[in-house]
Amino acid sequence: MILSAHQPVYLPGIILFNKIALSDAFMFLGHAQVVVQSWHMRNRIRQGDNEIFLTVPIQKAGRFGQSIDETQVAADHWKRKHLQSIRQAYGKRPFFDRYFPAIEALILDAGPSLGLLDKALIRHFLEVLEIDTPIHESQDYAPTEHKTALLIEICHAVGASGFLSNEGSRVYVDEPALAEAGLQHYWQVFEHPVYDQGRPFMPNLSIIDLLFNMGPRAAEIVRSCGRVEAGPYKVTKP
């Protein structure tokens, strides 16, 4: 079983959903420390010929070191602003009316937890994309390690035989250590798909851009834009 994992992020891009689709199981790392002005609380959408950030405000005073799951949203005014920006950006796209109401309801009904908001939206998009990879929560396993040691810990916790990473993880993934721990490491080889946005193509936007533009075809596009490649270090322990 190949496990992948990721910290909860707001309105993530295509690459995360491709990684989950390529995995046998996935784990939310909601116990990780929140990083201000990171993908945990913001993402990009297209507005005309420009990209804009939608950022969820969070409570920071006296909360240094808080986890993503513990992080509280600062207020509710951002909800209407985000929804208005999404409506202005995509209201005329062919599949806006099909997908916007559910996204609107999830944002409006969101409670004070940033982690729960992020995960509710991701779970919704997984359902829309027909990705049925089993989902685990790191908080259910109380991990204590970091970096590669964390990957080993969560793989052993769920009984995985391998771990799948995206390219951005190369700075900290220790493949020999994974092999020594009996775990085969894999890389997600991702090529960003190009699709009709009604204007010259702009990559690396939120998944909602793909949904509003391509509708049901989004599921096939997400699955077809990446593959799994085994790392060079082979398992040395059973």
N, C-alpha and C positions, 0 to 999 in steps of 0.2 A: 504494500500500500504506500503510495506516494502522498505525503502531506505537504501542504504549503500553508503559509501564515502571513498575516499582515495586520498592522495597526488600523483601527477604524479611521476612515477618512471621509470627508464630506463630498458627496456627489462625485465619486472617483471616475477616472478615465477608463478607456477600453482595456488597457493593459492588465488591470487588476482582474477584470472579469474573464479575460482570456486565461490568466494564471489559474483561477479557480476552476474553470472548465477543464483545464489540463490535469487537474489534481484528483486523487481519489478521496481526499478529505481536506478540509480547510479549517484553520483556527484564527479567530479574532484575538489579537493581542491587546485587549482593552486594559490590561494591567500596566502597560507601558506608560512612561511619563509623557504627559502632554507637552508639546512644543508650540510656543506662541507663534502665530503667523505662519503655521505650517499647513500641510494638506489635511491635518486633523480637523481643521476648522474652515478651510476655504478651498475653492476650486475655480476653474475658468470656464466661461461660456463665450460664445461668439455674439457680438452685437455689431451688425453691419460688417465693416471691414476691420474691426478691432476686436481684441479679446478683453474681457473684463473679469475681475475677480469678484466672487460672491463670498463674503467672509462672515462667519457666525461670531458675534462678540461673546467673550467668556469672562467669568469672574476670576481675577488674578490676585487681588490683594490678600495677603496672608495665606496663600495657597501654593507656595513654592513646592515643587516636587509632586504635585497631585497627578494621579493617573488620568488617562483619557476617560475611563468610566466614571471617575469621581468628579470630573470637571463639570461645572455648572454653567449653563448659558446665562449671560448677563441680563438679558431683557427679551421682550417679545417683539419689539418694533422692527427688528431685522426681518421677520417672517414676511410681512407685507412687502417690504422693499425687495427681498429676493424674488418673491413671486411676481411682483410687478416687472422686475428686470427680465425674468424668464419669459413672461408673456410678451414684453416688448421685443425681445430678441427672436422668439420663435413662433409667435402667434400666427404667422402666415405660412409656416412650414407644413408640409402635407400631412404629418401625423401628430400635430400638436394636440388636437382635440381628443385624440385617442389615449394619450398618455398623461397629459397635464393634470386632469382631475385627481388621479390617485397620488401624484407627487404633491400637489397642493394640499390634499388632506393630511398626508404624512407630516409635512412641514407645519401646518397649522395646529395639528394635534400633538406635536412633539412636546414632551415634558422638559424639565430643566437640565437633563443629563445630555452632554455632548455625545458621549459614547453611545447611548441608546438611540439618539437621533441618527448618527452615522450608520449604525448597524441596521436600524429599521429600513433606511433608504436602500442600503446595499442588498438586504434580503429581498426587498421588493423588486429591485432590478434583476436579481438572480431569477426570481420567479418569472418575470416578463421575458427574460432571455432563455427560459427553459433550461436553466443550469441547476441540476439537482444534487450537486456535490454535498455530502454531509458536512454540517458546520459544527465546530467545537468552539467553546469559550475558554480562554486561558484562565479566567477566574475560577473555573471549575476544577482546575488542577493545581492552583497555587504555586506557579513556577517561581524559582528564586534566582535563577542564573541569568546571564546576559550574553549577547552576541552568539557565537557558535555554540557555547555551552547551553544556552537557552534552546537552540534548535534541537540539540541532542536530547535535552530534558523533555521537550514536548513530543518529540517523535516517540520516545520510549513510553511516555504517558498514554498515548493513544494506540500504541502497537504498530506504528509505521515502520516500514523497512527502508524508506528513502525520503529525502526532502527536496522540494523544488524551489529554487530562488530565481528572482529576476535579475537583470544585469546590474541594477543599482546596488545589489548586495555584495558585489565583488570586493568592496573595501573591507569587509569584516568576516566573510564566510571563510572558515578554515576547512577546506575539503579533506586534507589528510586526517584532521581530528575527527571529522564525521566518519570517515572510512574506518578509523581505529575503533570507533564506537559501534561499528557494525551497521552503519547507515550509508547507503549509496546516495551520492549527491547528484542532483540534476539541475540544468539551467533551462529557463524559459527563453527560447529564441523567438523574439517578438518583432514583427514588422508591421508598423502602423498602417492600417488599411486606408485607402483613399476612396472616398464616396462623395456623392452629390450633396453639396451644401447650398446649392443655388448661387454660389459665388466661387472665386478661386479658393482652392482647398486650404484649410487651416487645421493643422494636427494638434493633438494633445489637449483636447477639450474634455469636458465632462461627458459621461455616457449619455446624458440627456440630448446632446447634440446629435449623436448617432440615432437615437430613438426617434426624435422629432423629424429627422430627415429621411430615415430609411424604414421605419416601422417594423413589421414582422421580419424583414430581411436582416435586421440587426443581429438576431440570434446566430444565423449562419456566418455573418461577417465576424462576429466576436470569436467563434470557434476556429475560423480558418486563418486567423492572422498570427498564429504562434504554434510552436511545436516544442517537444521536450527533447533535450539533448543530455546524455549522461556525461558527467564530469570525468576527468582522466584518472581519478583515484578510485581504486576498487576496494571493496570491503575486505578487511583482513580478519574480521572476527564474525562468527555466525550470529 
